[in-house]
Amino acid sequence: WEHNGSEHGHCQYNEVLHVPLIIKYSSKLPVKRIKSYVQLLDLFPTILSLSRQKNNFYLKGRNLILNVKTNSPSNEEIFFEGIGFGAEKKGVLKNGWKLIENTGVKNENALDLFDTLTKYIYPEHKKGFELYNINQDFSEKHNLINEYPQIAKRLKIYLQLFKESPSYYTKRIRGDPKKKLDDLKSLGYIK
């Protein structure tokens, strides 16, 4: 493919990440095309909204129905991570800028189907960061990490906050987290 890989799970470039989301619910939604980026965690709040279900959870995803009704793109951050092959990669997309972090850390769960030959089949990405202006370079051919250090710095902050955030589909923890941990231990849920 465009970045010397094949199949899915080897990179965080648009050739793998940018796929259409099609929702058919003719009684509730008009037929139209929205150019807004979405992420998987947006699906759950959207389905809850369409089915008129109450929600007692704090969800990081957004209800996409608002984008459909207003036809306005979201300026929220889109996060992505994970890898099936090779070293772990994480990234963020905001306001047309995309930052990819190649961690250099080989995930113990990553597939290594071809043992030592894997490195010849799937590209090794150099540890570090890549920055792309998706509006001008959708194919991500020109890494701008050195030309726009301030944009990279701002996106790195978003990425760090994402890495430190709790699980997406959890109730908000109120009170002392250490006490909660001790309570779970005393009940035998964790050791």
KEMI-291261 format. One record per residue (C-alpha): residue number from 1; residue in three letters; x, y, z. Coordinates in nm, 4 decimals. Each point is the difference from the previous one (the first is absolute). Layout:
N
PT num residu        x        y        z
PT NUM    ALA        X        Y        Z
...
//
This chain:
191
PT num residu        x        y        z
PT   1    TRP   0.0000   0.0000   0.0000
PT   2    GLU   0.0979   0.3665   0.0153
PT   3    HIS   0.2332  -0.0417   0.2988
PT   4    ASN   0.1628  -0.3326  -0.0969
PT   5    GLY  -0.2286  -0.2232   0.2032
PT   6    SER  -0.2766  -0.2428  -0.0767
PT   7    GLU  -0.3146  -0.1075   0.1800
PT   8    HIS  -0.1269   0.1783   0.3105
PT   9    GLY   0.1617   0.0523   0.3363
PT  10    HIS   0.3427   0.1283  -0.0992
PT  11    CYS  -0.0477   0.3756   0.0037
PT  12    GLN  -0.2143   0.2967   0.0993
PT  13    TYR  -0.0154   0.1617  -0.3429
PT  14    ASN  -0.3197   0.0936  -0.1837
PT  15    GLU   0.0386  -0.2967  -0.2359
PT  16    VAL  -0.1025  -0.2175   0.2969
PT  17    LEU  -0.1913   0.2351   0.2314
PT  18    HIS  -0.2178   0.2000  -0.2383
PT  19    VAL  -0.3058  -0.2142  -0.0676
PT  20    PRO  -0.3622   0.1022  -0.0528
PT  21    LEU  -0.2611  -0.0335   0.2716
PT  22    ILE  -0.3452  -0.0704  -0.1394
PT  23    ILE  -0.3060   0.0308   0.2233
PT  24    LYS  -0.3384  -0.0904  -0.1441
PT  25    TYR  -0.2964   0.1023   0.2092
PT  26    SER  -0.2342   0.1630  -0.2483
PT  27    SER  -0.2758   0.0754   0.2502
PT  28    LYS   0.2394   0.2065   0.2150
PT  29    LEU   0.2810   0.1214  -0.2233
PT  30    PRO   0.0041   0.1867  -0.3301
PT  31    VAL   0.1999  -0.1400  -0.2900
PT  32    LYS   0.3172   0.2062  -0.0215
PT  33    ARG   0.3764  -0.0158   0.0020
PT  34    ILE   0.1912   0.1469   0.2920
PT  35    LYS   0.3700   0.0712  -0.0320
PT  36    SER   0.0680   0.0014   0.3726
PT  37    TYR   0.2503  -0.2445   0.1466
PT  38    VAL  -0.1359  -0.2481   0.2513
PT  39    GLN   0.1443  -0.2708   0.2198
PT  40    LEU  -0.1290  -0.3322   0.1268
PT  41    LEU  -0.0787   0.1344   0.3440
PT  42    ASP  -0.2514   0.2384  -0.1632
PT  43    LEU  -0.2194  -0.2937  -0.1013
PT  44    PHE  -0.1250  -0.0928   0.3467
PT  45    PRO  -0.1372   0.3467   0.0945
PT  46    THR  -0.1522   0.0290  -0.3480
PT  47    ILE  -0.1788  -0.3346   0.0270
PT  48    LEU  -0.1230   0.0916   0.3493
PT  49    SER  -0.1384   0.3260  -0.1349
PT  50    LEU  -0.1737  -0.1607  -0.2983
PT  51    SER  -0.1566  -0.2645   0.2241
PT  52    ARG  -0.0953   0.2617   0.2621
PT  53    GLN   0.1743  -0.1919   0.2756
PT  54    LYS   0.1035   0.1687   0.3226
PT  55    ASN   0.3690   0.0017   0.0753
PT  56    ASN   0.1533   0.0074   0.3487
PT  57    PHE   0.3566  -0.0245  -0.1218
PT  58    TYR   0.2562   0.2615  -0.0838
PT  59    LEU   0.0758  -0.0594  -0.3678
PT  60    LYS   0.2876   0.1636  -0.1832
PT  61    GLY  -0.1626  -0.0563  -0.3358
PT  62    ARG  -0.2357   0.2563  -0.1478
PT  63    ASN  -0.3505  -0.0390  -0.1350
PT  64    LEU   0.0421   0.0184  -0.3784
PT  65    ILE  -0.3635   0.0978  -0.0539
PT  66    LEU   0.0968   0.3599   0.0751
PT  67    ASN   0.2467  -0.0080  -0.2912
PT  68    VAL  -0.2654  -0.1475  -0.2294
PT  69    LYS  -0.2622   0.2602   0.0926
PT  70    THR   0.2306   0.3016  -0.0196
PT  71    ASN   0.2290  -0.1350  -0.2750
PT  72    SER   0.2879   0.1571   0.1869
PT  73    PRO   0.3326  -0.1722   0.0533
PT  74    SER   0.1194  -0.0493   0.3529
PT  75    ASN   0.3190   0.1689   0.1121
PT  76    GLU   0.0453  -0.2558   0.2770
PT  77    GLU   0.3091  -0.2145   0.0152
PT  78    ILE  -0.0092  -0.3401  -0.1681
PT  79    PHE   0.2275  -0.2527   0.1689
PT  80    PHE   0.1268  -0.3277  -0.1389
PT  81    GLU   0.2336  -0.2683   0.1247
PT  82    GLY   0.0889  -0.3631  -0.0188
PT  83    ILE   0.1916  -0.2137  -0.2345
PT  84    GLY  -0.0265  -0.3539  -0.1257
PT  85    PHE   0.3565  -0.0196  -0.1303
PT  86    GLY   0.3198   0.1656   0.1124
PT  87    ALA   0.0463   0.2736   0.2562
PT  88    GLU  -0.2927   0.1750   0.1641
PT  89    LYS  -0.1264   0.3248  -0.1496
PT  90    LYS  -0.2326   0.2666   0.1378
PT  91    GLY  -0.1297   0.3201  -0.1484
PT  92    VAL  -0.2317   0.2963   0.0036
PT  93    LEU  -0.1776   0.1961  -0.2736
PT  94    LYS  -0.1250   0.3532   0.0635
PT  95    ASN  -0.0834   0.2913  -0.2290
PT  96    GLY   0.1541  -0.1683  -0.3030
PT  97    TRP   0.3284  -0.0856   0.1737
PT  98    LYS   0.0941  -0.3601   0.0740
PT  99    LEU   0.2730  -0.1052   0.2429
PT 100    ILE   0.1188  -0.3617   0.0073
PT 101    GLU   0.2259  -0.1325   0.2748
PT 102    ASN   0.2092  -0.3029  -0.0883
PT 103    THR   0.0762  -0.1225   0.3523
PT 104    GLY   0.2590  -0.2585  -0.0984
PT 105    VAL  -0.1588  -0.2308   0.2583
PT 106    LYS  -0.0864  -0.3416  -0.1368
PT 107    ASN  -0.3347  -0.1020   0.1449
PT 108    GLU   0.0123  -0.3508   0.1450
PT 109    ASN  -0.3375  -0.0688  -0.1634
PT 110    ALA   0.1116   0.1161  -0.3454
PT 111    LEU  -0.0186  -0.2621  -0.2664
PT 112    ASP   0.3298  -0.1401  -0.1170
PT 113    LEU  -0.1315  -0.2407  -0.2601
PT 114    PHE   0.3239  -0.0367  -0.1891
PT 115    ASP   0.2447  -0.0024   0.2929
PT 116    THR   0.3239   0.1677  -0.1086
PT 117    LEU  -0.1330   0.0585  -0.3533
PT 118    THR  -0.2715   0.2371   0.1291
PT 119    LYS   0.2386   0.2966  -0.0155
PT 120    TYR   0.0390  -0.0536  -0.3749
PT 121    ILE  -0.3752  -0.0146  -0.0621
PT 122    TYR  -0.1210   0.2804   0.2276
PT 123    PRO   0.1919   0.3268   0.0167
PT 124    GLU   0.1935   0.1001   0.3089
PT 125    HIS  -0.0791   0.3592   0.0915
PT 126    LYS   0.2680   0.2075   0.1658
PT 127    LYS  -0.0746   0.0869   0.3639
PT 128    GLY  -0.1229   0.3570   0.0319
PT 129    PHE  -0.2742   0.2240  -0.1316
PT 130    GLU  -0.1490   0.0791  -0.3383
PT 131    LEU  -0.2160   0.3041  -0.0771
PT 132    TYR  -0.2233   0.0437  -0.3045
PT 133    ASN  -0.2325   0.2713  -0.1269
PT 134    ILE  -0.2862  -0.2253  -0.1114
PT 135    ASN  -0.1809   0.2834  -0.1807
PT 136    GLN   0.2977   0.0523  -0.2336
PT 137    ASP   0.1637  -0.3447   0.0092
PT 138    PHE  -0.2713  -0.2638   0.0457
PT 139    SER   0.2360  -0.2798  -0.1096
PT 140    GLU   0.2464   0.0946   0.2755
PT 141    LYS   0.3076   0.0218  -0.2213
PT 142    HIS   0.1626   0.3067   0.1621
PT 143    ASN   0.0932  -0.0265   0.3667
PT 144    LEU  -0.0095   0.3564   0.1365
PT 145    ILE   0.1218  -0.0753   0.3534
PT 146    ASN   0.3049   0.2288  -0.0359
PT 147    GLU  -0.1820   0.2808  -0.1835
PT 148    TYR  -0.2840   0.0461   0.2525
PT 149    PRO   0.1375  -0.0680   0.3512
PT 150    GLN  -0.2707   0.2074   0.1745
PT 151    ILE  -0.2834  -0.1980  -0.1594
PT 152    ALA   0.1774  -0.3249   0.0862
PT 153    LYS   0.0482   0.1164   0.3595
PT 154    ARG  -0.3706   0.0806   0.0381
PT 155    LEU  -0.1055  -0.3351  -0.1477
PT 156    LYS   0.2469  -0.1832   0.2258
PT 157    ILE  -0.1834   0.1483   0.2993
PT 158    TYR  -0.3325  -0.1378  -0.1280
PT 159    LEU   0.1639  -0.3360  -0.0621
PT 160    GLN   0.1491  -0.0111   0.3503
PT 161    LEU  -0.3374   0.0832   0.1566
PT 162    PHE  -0.1552  -0.2790  -0.2059
PT 163    LYS   0.2613  -0.2494   0.1195
PT 164    GLU  -0.0613   0.0962   0.3629
PT 165    SER  -0.3796  -0.0054  -0.0196
PT 166    PRO  -0.2035  -0.2789   0.1623
PT 167    SER  -0.1943  -0.2589  -0.1925
PT 168    TYR  -0.2649   0.1410  -0.2310
PT 169    TYR  -0.3063  -0.1857   0.1206
PT 170    THR   0.0339   0.0288   0.3744
PT 171    LYS  -0.2092   0.1742   0.2586
PT 172    ARG   0.1642   0.3054   0.1433
PT 173    ILE   0.1954  -0.0880   0.3105
PT 174    ARG  -0.0995   0.2166   0.2923
PT 175    GLY   0.2053   0.0160   0.3132
PT 176    ASP   0.3471  -0.1242   0.0751
PT 177    PRO   0.1285  -0.2367  -0.2737
PT 178    LYS   0.2307  -0.1741   0.2536
PT 179    LYS  -0.2998  -0.0776   0.2227
PT 180    LYS  -0.1871  -0.1381  -0.3021
PT 181    LEU   0.2991  -0.2216  -0.0756
PT 182    ASP   0.0142  -0.1200   0.3619
PT 183    ASP  -0.3758  -0.0726  -0.0096
PT 184    LEU   0.0389  -0.2086  -0.3157
PT 185    LYS   0.2885  -0.1909   0.1599
PT 186    SER  -0.2001  -0.0686   0.3173
PT 187    LEU  -0.2855  -0.1392  -0.2104
PT 188    GLY   0.2393  -0.2301  -0.1837
PT 189    TYR  -0.0423   0.1600  -0.3434
PT 190    ILE   0.3688   0.0788  -0.0298
PT 191    LYS   0.3118  -0.1192   0.1811
//
